[in-house]
Amino acid sequence: MSDRQPATRAPIQESEPAPFRRAERVRKHKVNALDLGVLNTHLGYFVRRLQLWIFQDFVRTLASVDIRPAQYSVLAIIVANPGLSQADLADFLGIERARLVRLLDLLEQRGLIRRLASQQDRRSHALVLTRDGQKSLKRIKSLAALHETQLAEKIGPEKRKLMLDALRELDRSSRPNAVPLK
């Protein structure tokens, strides 16, 4: 075993000697003051940073109902499109089918969704929310609305609306042949 210190250190406590507290403040200042270089001109870099912050806030806000962003997206699409096939859902959300199956398995085990034999194609499943799923989704939606309110407070309602409009337009233009679900 190595006796080297781990690369990251636990947060400095006020009870620690002053030199350690000063060193921690200097380290934090250096990290915050890093030059981004060319990344400062990359839209993708800042979109990804914003996406990470949004997901972290979403997970924190919805921790009491144990729903992740992808799970919420699936539930929201299913409730808006009852009877939707797994394949159509995967294609629309851009989720690999194998990953979607695992996600649906989890939601089904939690009693939130059911997969029924499709009336149109016996080889596929129609997705619906259960009664418990509908009840749970009401609470989930209220927490998601709280999350959205927190976002609006953080970036301002006008900027939020501008960003949402621009991102919707980019989404539509990135899938010119996509048929909307409804």
C-alpha positions as CSV (number, residue, x, y, z in Angstrom):
1,M,0.0,0.0,0.0
2,S,1.1,3.5,-0.7
3,D,1.4,6.1,2.0
4,R,0.8,8.9,-0.4
5,Q,-2.1,11.3,0.3
6,P,-5.2,10.9,-2.0
7,A,-5.4,13.4,-4.8
8,T,-8.4,15.1,-3.3
9,R,-8.7,16.3,0.3
10,A,-11.7,16.5,2.5
11,P,-13.0,20.0,3.0
12,I,-10.9,21.9,5.6
13,Q,-12.7,22.3,8.9
14,E,-12.4,25.4,11.0
15,S,-10.8,23.3,13.7
16,E,-7.8,22.6,11.5
17,P,-4.7,24.8,11.8
18,A,-4.8,28.2,10.0
19,P,-2.2,27.2,7.4
20,F,-4.4,24.4,6.1
21,R,-7.4,26.7,6.0
22,R,-5.4,29.3,4.0
23,A,-4.1,26.6,1.7
24,E,-7.6,25.5,1.0
25,R,-8.8,29.0,0.2
26,V,-5.8,29.5,-2.2
27,R,-6.6,26.2,-3.9
28,K,-10.2,27.1,-4.4
29,H,-9.2,30.5,-5.7
30,K,-6.8,28.9,-8.2
31,V,-9.5,26.6,-9.5
32,N,-12.0,29.4,-9.9
33,A,-9.3,31.6,-11.6
34,L,-8.3,29.0,-14.2
35,D,-8.0,30.3,-17.8
36,L,-10.4,28.4,-20.0
37,G,-8.3,29.1,-23.1
38,V,-10.1,28.3,-26.3
39,L,-13.0,26.7,-24.3
40,N,-14.2,30.2,-23.5
41,T,-15.4,30.4,-27.1
42,H,-17.0,27.0,-27.3
43,L,-20.8,26.9,-27.0
44,G,-20.8,23.2,-26.3
45,Y,-18.5,23.6,-23.3
46,F,-20.9,26.1,-21.7
47,V,-24.0,24.1,-22.7
48,R,-22.5,21.0,-21.0
49,R,-21.6,23.0,-17.9
50,L,-25.2,24.3,-17.7
51,Q,-26.6,20.9,-18.3
52,L,-24.5,19.5,-15.4
53,W,-25.7,22.2,-13.1
54,I,-29.4,21.7,-14.2
55,F,-29.2,17.9,-13.7
56,Q,-27.5,18.3,-10.3
57,D,-30.3,20.7,-9.2
58,F,-33.0,18.4,-10.6
59,V,-31.6,15.3,-8.8
60,R,-31.3,17.3,-5.5
61,T,-34.9,18.8,-5.9
62,L,-36.4,15.4,-6.7
63,A,-34.4,13.3,-4.3
64,S,-37.4,12.6,-2.1
65,V,-39.1,10.8,-5.0
66,D,-35.9,9.2,-6.4
67,I,-36.4,10.1,-10.0
68,R,-33.6,10.9,-12.4
69,P,-34.0,13.2,-15.4
70,A,-34.2,10.4,-17.9
71,Q,-36.8,8.6,-15.9
72,Y,-38.9,11.8,-15.6
73,S,-38.6,12.3,-19.4
74,V,-39.9,8.8,-20.0
75,L,-42.8,9.2,-17.6
76,A,-43.7,12.6,-19.1
77,I,-43.7,11.3,-22.7
78,I,-45.7,8.1,-21.7
79,V,-48.4,10.1,-19.9
80,A,-48.7,12.5,-22.9
81,N,-48.8,9.6,-25.4
82,P,-50.4,6.5,-23.8
83,G,-49.9,3.3,-25.8
84,L,-46.6,4.6,-27.3
85,S,-44.3,1.8,-28.3
86,Q,-40.9,1.3,-26.7
87,A,-39.2,1.6,-30.1
88,D,-40.9,4.9,-30.8
89,L,-40.0,6.2,-27.4
90,A,-36.4,5.2,-27.8
91,D,-36.2,6.9,-31.2
92,F,-37.9,10.1,-30.1
93,L,-35.7,10.5,-27.0
94,G,-32.5,9.3,-28.7
95,I,-32.0,6.6,-26.1
96,E,-30.4,3.3,-27.0
97,R,-33.1,0.6,-27.0
98,A,-31.1,-1.6,-24.5
99,R,-30.7,1.4,-22.1
100,L,-34.4,2.2,-22.5
101,V,-35.4,-1.4,-21.7
102,R,-33.4,-1.2,-18.4
103,L,-35.0,2.1,-17.6
104,L,-38.5,0.7,-18.3
105,D,-37.7,-2.4,-16.2
106,L,-36.9,-0.2,-13.3
107,L,-40.0,2.0,-13.7
108,E,-42.1,-1.2,-14.0
109,Q,-40.6,-2.7,-10.9
110,R,-41.5,0.5,-9.0
111,G,-45.1,0.1,-10.2
112,L,-45.1,3.3,-12.2
113,I,-45.6,1.9,-15.7
114,R,-46.9,-1.2,-17.5
115,R,-46.0,-2.7,-20.8
116,L,-49.1,-4.1,-22.6
117,A,-49.3,-6.1,-25.8
118,S,-49.8,-3.6,-28.6
119,Q,-53.1,-3.6,-30.4
120,Q,-51.3,-2.6,-33.7
121,D,-48.3,-4.9,-33.5
122,R,-48.2,-8.0,-31.3
123,R,-44.4,-7.9,-31.5
124,S,-44.2,-4.6,-29.6
125,H,-45.3,-3.2,-26.3
126,A,-47.6,-0.3,-25.6
127,L,-46.5,1.8,-22.6
128,V,-48.9,3.2,-20.1
129,L,-48.7,4.7,-16.6
130,T,-50.3,2.7,-13.8
131,R,-52.6,4.3,-11.2
132,D,-49.6,4.6,-8.9
133,G,-47.6,6.0,-11.7
134,Q,-50.2,8.7,-12.4
135,K,-50.4,9.5,-8.7
136,S,-46.6,9.6,-8.3
137,L,-46.2,11.7,-11.5
138,K,-48.4,14.5,-9.9
139,R,-45.9,14.8,-7.1
140,I,-42.9,14.4,-9.4
141,K,-44.3,17.2,-11.7
142,S,-44.8,19.5,-8.7
143,L,-41.1,19.0,-7.7
144,A,-40.0,19.4,-11.3
145,A,-41.9,22.7,-11.4
146,L,-40.1,23.8,-8.3
147,H,-36.8,22.9,-10.0
148,E,-37.8,25.0,-13.1
149,T,-38.7,27.9,-10.8
150,Q,-35.3,27.6,-9.2
151,L,-33.7,27.7,-12.7
152,A,-35.7,30.8,-13.6
153,E,-34.6,32.5,-10.3
154,K,-31.0,31.6,-11.1
155,I,-30.8,32.8,-14.7
156,G,-33.8,35.1,-14.8
157,P,-37.2,34.4,-16.4
158,E,-36.4,36.4,-19.6
159,K,-33.1,34.6,-20.2
160,R,-34.8,31.2,-19.4
161,K,-37.5,31.9,-22.0
162,L,-35.0,33.0,-24.6
163,M,-32.9,29.9,-24.0
164,L,-35.9,27.6,-24.0
165,D,-37.1,29.1,-27.3
166,A,-33.7,28.9,-28.9
167,L,-33.1,25.3,-27.8
168,R,-36.6,24.2,-29.0
169,E,-35.8,25.7,-32.4
170,L,-32.4,24.0,-32.5
171,D,-34.1,20.7,-31.5
172,R,-36.7,21.0,-34.2
173,S,-34.0,21.9,-36.9
174,S,-31.8,19.0,-35.8
175,R,-34.5,16.5,-36.5
176,P,-36.0,17.8,-39.8
177,N,-37.6,14.4,-40.7
178,A,-38.9,13.6,-37.2
179,V,-42.6,13.2,-36.8
180,P,-43.8,14.7,-33.5
181,L,-45.4,12.2,-31.2
182,K,-48.5,14.4,-30.9
